[in-house]
Amino acid sequence: MASRNQNRPPRSPSVKKEGDIPLDKRRRIGTGRMAPTNTGRTRQAFSVVNKQDVSAASDMGSTEGSESGNVEFTKEEAEALLNEKSKAKKFDLKAKMEQMTEHNKRLRLCVRWFLKVDENHVLEKENIRKELESAEKKCSDTEMEMKNREAEFNATILELRKENASLQERVAKEESEKLDAIENHRRENEARVAVEKLQASLSEQLEKAQQDIAAANQRASSLDDMYKRLQEYNQSLQLYNAKLQKDLETANESLKKVEKEKLTIVENLSALRGHYNSLQDQLTLSRTSQDEAVNQKESLINEVKCLRGELQQVREDRDRQVLQVQALTAEIVKYQESTGKSLTELDCLTTKSKSLEETCSSQREQIRILELQLSAANEKLKRADMSASETQTQFEEQKRTVHELQDRLADAEYQLIEAEKLRKKLHNTILELKGNIRVFCRVRPLLPEDGVGTDASVISYPTSVEGLGRGIDMIQNGQKIPFTFDKVFSHDASQQDVFVEISQLVQSALDGYKVCIFAYGQTGSGKTYTMMGRPEASEQKGLIPRSLEQIFQTSQALSAQGWKYKMQASMLEIYNETIRDLLAVNKTNGLDLARVDNGVPGKQYTIKHDANGNTHVSDLTIVDVGSISEISSLLRQAAQSRSVGKTQMNEYSSRSHFVFTLRIFGINETTEQQVQGVLNLIDLAGSERLSRSGATGDRLKETQAINKSLSSLSDVIFALARKEDHVPFRNSKLTYLLQPCLGGDSKTLMFVNISPDPSSMGESLCSLRFAARVNACEIGVPRRQTALRPATDSRLSCS
């Protein structure tokens, strides 16, 4: 059987001194010797998990320790540290080494500072809990001691009382003897002296007994005083206990305040959005009122024009009538002078002139009324102009306020995004330094065929700061069973949300790392949808198509920096412990499978691991790919060749383990640097119970083979968790193929998919417990595969 170290490269004979071993490796060796074996290992906080790393790192020297105790980092400094590039010349290896050493030192200081900040709260809470426990223990010990001493004092008092009673009985007895002696004194003169001596001795004993009683009373009073003092001390201890409980409550309140502040920030953000919507509504209303004011202004202007025209017409009528009056007056004078008409005609003319004067006065009154109406219309027009200007001013102010709020909102969102990016970078750095397998959990939504409503949900998500987005609770018989992983996706998470979290991991394959992502879970839990999705719909593409698109886009962008890449793809499946090539050109996979099932051996594929930890499968079809369209056609061909079947749990159930491998060879023409990365994307077959799947015949054989390989995977994980010397990788084709990913220097991520169906509660709990075991395994720090291009190396030439 192969041991865990069989795939690691042999050490160079020139590197034998302890001082030449890298610092991270020495730290890893030290913590491996000090860490006890624990089979029931659970997920812990960063501060607890990294205590050994911090203690090992403290041996690096007093100078570095004193610097890390006083150094603090801001977000910008941390980002600059993570994004810092080498400024040395191309062939100045010594300067590069010094810069890398300094950069590693500052990175350790940054990580140590981040861990200290993360530990402060946990340590403070732990100290308060310890002080409270010690105070309670001290109080209980004091109370027990008081009770014991009180019982001793009561026993002493009881003994003294018994002694006093016995002494009183002796006194009474002596008095009776004295009376007998007096009565016998007459008859026994000789015994009188003896009786007097005996009486004297008895009186002395009585005095001594009385003195003993007085001393006992004093001791009882002193014991009462001591009991009172102990009661006062007990009360002071109770007050101190209450004070400690208040301090604990204040600490809990401070935690609640932090959570409330976060909630208030979210509420302020929503309030700002609501205020923005209300300002938009006010803006529309102000625009409407402005339009109405403009229309009213135009109508008033038209009325003023009409009134001015009527006024002008009245003035012209008045002028004509005045001219007529003047003409008539001249005619009257002329007639009086010339002919002297009769008085009747004169009265008639007078009457006409009076009527004309009345008409003129009435017209003057109408003109005055029209002028008043005109002035009122002008005032109304001025007020309308003022209201329009005020509305315009308010609109401009509200517009500026909206722009300011939008800018503040954009800044807040940008700060949140940058903070989340920094958190992800630091989190990835910590995980890479720890060497653990990352685990993401994804819950698929309820399907119509599940036949349950939302009220029958057996899954809940914690809302606390520590568990938000990382915790999941399974509810079984009214009891919550909590689990914590690196990331938890609820049922409403999209394919894009899932891919964003692993995009940096996929990018590592282009940087020269070995990357492995595999999906685990029961049949029908959404593994194939997570890995493949529906490639024909852009929004429902899985991790494999999205990862390949990102790799090709990034490789094209890096061509401007002198990088050229060559990529090779292969696809296989493990069906009934037999490897099948899904890209075989002769399309004989079905014939080979039938020969194997009938007892006739088909084409055999052998798994081999070289000294560098690379995996090769003999006679496997490897295709050179240069675009995403070529990859898409290969994926369609593999999907048509893959083994699927119908069971009672899933209509299209994957009956084999699907493994997609993309080998990446990169060369930088400027720096002559080479990188060799590998991206393994694996869709495991789903575990299932025969009682639920109802498998028979070929389906029964498939189910037995799937469960056996997954059981072998569990054995490997348990052996790694217990740090056993022998890890049974060879018990299954699946585990032997995954050996470099589980026991080497690869960046490994596992997706555990679970179903929210209450009838699948048992399978979901098994999957989550297995994922927790996987998350606790340490497989070593990932190692980048880089080299300088030899002068005669043509194997990795890129077109």
Beta strands, then each sheet from edge to edge (+ up, - down):
strand 1: 438-443
strand 2: 459-460
strand 3: 471-476
strand 4: 479-484
strand 5: 487-489
strand 6: 514-521
strand 7: 563-575
strand 8: 578-581
strand 9: 607-609
strand 10: 615-617
strand 11: 623-625
strand 12: 644-645
strand 13: 653-654
strand 14: 657-668
strand 15: 673-683
strand 16: 747-754
strand 17: 786-788
sheet 1: 5+ 1+ 16+ 6+ 15+ 14- 7+ 8-
sheet 2: 5+ 1+ 16+ 6+ 15+ 17-
sheet 3: 5+ 1+ 16+ 6+ 15+ 14- 7+ 11-
sheet 4: 2+ 3- 4+
sheet 5: 9+ 10-
sheet 6: 12+ 13-
end
